[in-house]
C-alpha cells in the first residue's frame, strides 16, 4: 500500500508522536495499518516503548525517514501511526458534546482532550464540519480521539430525533441562565456553535440556553475553553 500525504478522500489518516501512537495501538489496534519510525528516534525511550509493543503484537512496521518527512509537518516526528478511518456509535445514556459546524481542527482536537479529561466519551459533529481525521486535529487531540466516540449528523434536528431522551443545554452569549445556576439533568447534550458565529437564535427553541460569564475586555471565550468549562461544571 503506497502512503501519500493526507487527503480527506483517503481511507486512512496519521497519528504523530510516541504517546499518541501508543494510545492508537491500545485503543484502536485493529485499525492500525502500519507504524513508521525515523532512524534518529530509535534510541528515544518512548519510541523504544512503541517499537517493543509493535514487535510483541506482530504489528507491521518500517523504518522510513523519507516517508515521515513527506507526511509529517514537524521535523522532530520520530514515529507515525497510519490507521484506517472508522465510524463510531454514541452511547444512548451518557452525556454528549455537540459541536454545530466546527471549522478549526486544532479546536476540535483540544475539545476531544477536554472531553477525555473530564470523563466524556461522545462527540457529535453537525455538518458542515471539520474533518475529525485531519492530521492537525489528530495531533491536537494528542491521542485523546481514540478514547472518544464521534459521529456526524446532517442537522441538529436529525441528531435530536435520534436522542429524544437527552436534555438539551445550549451555550450562547445571550443565554437565559448563568452556568453556575444550572442543574444538569442526565442524560444531557452540551451544544456549542462554531468559532465565529456561535449558535443561531433559532436554536433557542431546542432547550435551556446558558451563558458563561467573562470580563468585558473580551467578546467571547474560545470554543475549546468554553467546552472545558461546561464539561467541568456539568460533571460535578
C-alpha positions as CSV (number, residue, x, y, z in Angstrom):
1,X,0.0,0.0,0.0
2,X,1.5,3.3,-1.1
3,X,1.1,6.0,1.6
4,X,0.5,9.6,0.4
5,X,0.1,12.9,2.1
6,X,-3.2,13.3,3.8
7,X,-6.3,13.8,1.7
8,X,-9.9,13.8,3.0
9,X,-10.8,11.2,0.3
10,X,-8.1,8.8,1.6
11,X,-9.3,5.8,3.6
12,X,-6.5,6.4,6.2
13,X,-5.0,9.1,8.4
14,X,-2.0,9.6,10.5
15,X,-1.1,9.8,14.2
16,X,2.1,11.6,15.2
17,X,4.4,11.1,18.2
18,X,5.2,8.2,20.6
19,X,2.5,8.7,23.2
20,X,-0.4,9.3,20.8
21,X,0.7,6.3,18.7
22,X,0.6,4.2,21.9
23,X,-2.9,5.4,22.5
24,X,-3.8,4.4,19.0
25,X,-2.2,1.0,19.4
26,X,-4.0,0.3,22.7
27,X,-7.5,1.6,21.8
28,X,-7.8,1.0,18.0
29,X,-5.2,-1.7,17.3
30,X,-7.5,-3.3,14.7
31,X,-7.4,-0.1,12.7
32,X,-3.6,0.2,12.5
33,X,-2.2,-0.3,9.0
34,X,1.4,0.3,9.9
35,X,3.8,2.1,12.3
36,X,6.6,4.1,10.7
37,X,9.8,5.0,12.6
38,X,12.5,7.6,11.9
39,X,16.1,6.3,12.4
40,X,17.1,9.2,14.6
41,X,14.4,8.4,17.1
42,X,15.1,4.8,17.7
43,X,17.1,5.4,20.9
44,X,14.4,7.6,22.4
45,X,12.8,5.9,25.5
46,X,9.2,6.5,24.4
47,X,10.0,5.4,20.8
48,X,11.6,2.2,22.1
49,X,8.4,1.5,24.0
50,X,6.3,1.8,20.8
51,X,8.8,-0.5,18.9
52,X,8.6,-3.1,21.7
53,X,4.8,-3.0,21.5
54,X,4.5,-3.4,17.8
55,X,7.1,-6.3,17.8
56,X,5.3,-8.1,20.7
57,X,1.9,-7.8,19.0
58,X,3.1,-8.6,15.4
59,X,2.1,-5.2,14.0
60,X,3.6,-4.2,10.7
61,X,6.3,-1.5,11.0
62,X,9.1,0.0,9.0
63,X,11.9,2.5,9.4
64,X,11.4,5.0,6.7
65,X,12.7,8.6,7.2
66,X,11.6,9.8,3.8
67,X,8.0,8.7,4.3
68,X,7.8,10.5,7.7
69,X,9.3,13.6,6.2
70,X,6.7,13.5,3.4
71,X,3.6,13.1,5.7
72,X,4.7,14.9,8.9
73,X,4.6,18.7,9.4
74,X,7.1,18.8,12.2
75,X,10.8,17.9,11.9
76,X,11.1,16.1,15.3
77,X,8.5,13.5,14.5
78,X,10.1,10.1,15.2
79,X,7.1,7.8,14.9
80,X,3.9,7.8,12.9
81,X,0.9,5.5,13.2
82,X,-1.0,5.0,9.9
83,X,-4.6,4.0,10.7
84,X,-7.8,3.2,8.8
85,X,-10.6,5.7,9.2
86,X,-13.5,4.3,11.2
87,X,-17.0,5.1,12.3
88,X,-18.4,5.1,15.9
89,X,-21.7,4.7,17.7
90,X,-22.8,7.0,20.5
91,X,-23.9,6.0,24.0
92,X,-27.6,6.5,24.5
93,X,-27.4,7.1,28.2
94,X,-24.3,9.3,28.6
95,X,-23.6,13.0,28.2
96,X,-22.8,14.3,24.7
97,X,-20.8,17.2,23.5
98,X,-22.4,18.7,20.3
99,X,-20.5,21.0,18.0
100,X,-22.5,22.7,15.4
101,X,-20.5,23.4,12.2
102,X,-17.0,23.5,13.9
103,X,-14.3,24.7,11.5
104,X,-11.0,24.7,13.3
105,X,-9.2,21.3,13.5
106,X,-7.0,22.5,16.4
107,X,-10.0,23.4,18.5
108,X,-11.6,20.1,17.7
109,X,-8.6,18.2,18.9
110,X,-8.5,20.3,22.1
111,X,-12.2,19.6,22.7
112,X,-11.5,15.9,22.5
113,X,-8.7,16.2,25.0
114,X,-11.0,18.2,27.3
115,X,-13.7,15.5,27.0
116,X,-11.4,12.7,27.9
117,X,-10.0,14.8,30.8
118,X,-13.5,15.1,32.3
119,X,-14.7,11.6,31.5
120,X,-16.9,12.3,28.5
121,X,-16.9,9.8,25.6
122,X,-19.4,11.0,23.0
123,X,-18.9,13.8,20.4
124,X,-21.5,14.9,17.9
125,X,-20.5,16.9,14.8
126,X,-23.2,18.7,12.9
127,X,-22.4,19.2,9.2
128,X,-20.8,21.1,7.6
129,X,-18.0,20.4,10.0
130,X,-14.2,20.0,10.1
131,X,-12.8,16.6,9.2
132,X,-12.1,14.7,12.5
133,X,-9.3,12.7,10.8
134,X,-7.4,15.7,9.5
135,X,-3.9,15.2,10.9
136,X,-3.8,18.6,12.6
137,X,-7.0,17.6,14.6
138,X,-5.5,14.2,15.4
139,X,-2.2,15.9,16.5
140,X,-4.1,18.4,18.7
141,X,-6.0,15.6,20.4
142,X,-2.7,14.0,21.4
143,X,-4.2,10.5,21.4
144,X,-7.5,11.5,23.1
145,X,-9.5,11.0,19.9
146,X,-9.0,7.2,20.3
147,X,-11.0,7.3,23.6
148,X,-13.9,9.3,22.0
149,X,-16.9,8.1,20.1
150,X,-17.7,10.7,17.4
151,X,-20.5,10.8,14.8
152,X,-21.6,13.2,12.1
153,X,-25.2,14.3,11.6
154,X,-26.6,16.3,8.7
155,X,-28.5,18.6,11.0
156,X,-29.2,19.3,14.7
157,X,-32.8,18.1,14.2
158,X,-31.6,14.8,12.9
159,X,-29.4,14.3,16.0
160,X,-32.2,15.3,18.3
161,X,-34.6,12.8,16.7
162,X,-32.1,10.0,17.4
163,X,-31.6,11.0,21.0
164,X,-35.0,12.2,22.2
165,X,-34.3,11.4,25.8
166,X,-31.3,13.8,26.1
167,X,-31.8,17.1,27.8
168,X,-30.5,19.9,25.7
169,X,-28.3,22.7,27.0
170,X,-27.3,25.4,24.5
171,X,-24.3,27.7,25.2
172,X,-25.0,31.2,23.8
173,X,-23.7,34.6,24.6
174,X,-27.2,35.8,25.4
175,X,-28.2,32.6,27.2
176,X,-31.0,32.8,29.7
177,X,-29.2,31.3,32.7
178,X,-25.6,31.5,34.0
179,X,-23.9,28.2,34.0
180,X,-23.4,28.2,37.8
181,X,-27.2,28.3,38.3
182,X,-28.0,25.3,36.0
183,X,-28.7,21.9,37.3
184,X,-27.7,19.5,34.5
185,X,-30.2,16.6,34.2
186,X,-28.8,13.4,32.8
187,X,-28.6,12.3,30.1
188,X,-27.7,15.7,28.5
189,X,-26.3,17.3,25.4
190,X,-24.0,20.3,25.7
191,X,-24.4,22.2,22.5
192,X,-21.9,24.8,21.1
193,X,-21.8,26.8,17.9
194,X,-18.8,27.3,15.7
195,X,-15.8,29.6,16.4
196,X,-17.0,32.7,14.5
197,X,-20.8,32.7,14.8
198,X,-21.8,30.7,17.8
199,X,-25.3,29.3,17.8
200,X,-28.1,31.0,15.7
201,X,-31.1,32.3,17.6
202,X,-33.3,29.6,16.1
203,X,-31.6,27.1,18.4
204,X,-33.2,28.6,21.5
205,X,-36.4,26.6,20.9
206,X,-34.5,23.3,21.4
207,X,-33.7,23.6,25.1
208,X,-32.2,25.6,28.0
209,X,-29.9,28.4,26.9
210,X,-26.8,29.1,29.1
211,X,-24.1,31.7,29.2
212,X,-20.6,31.6,30.7
213,X,-19.8,34.9,32.3
214,X,-16.5,36.6,31.4
215,X,-15.0,40.1,31.7
216,X,-16.0,42.9,29.4
217,X,-12.5,43.0,27.9
218,X,-13.2,40.1,25.5
219,X,-16.0,39.4,23.1
220,X,-16.2,35.7,23.9
221,X,-14.3,32.7,25.1
222,X,-12.5,30.3,22.8
223,X,-14.6,27.3,21.8
224,X,-12.4,24.7,23.4
225,X,-12.2,26.8,26.6
226,X,-16.0,27.1,26.8
227,X,-16.4,23.4,26.3
228,X,-13.8,22.7,29.0
229,X,-15.7,24.9,31.5
230,X,-19.0,23.3,30.6
231,X,-17.6,19.8,31.0
232,X,-16.2,20.6,34.4
233,X,-19.3,22.2,35.8
234,X,-21.7,19.6,34.3
235,X,-19.7,16.7,35.6
236,X,-19.7,17.9,39.3
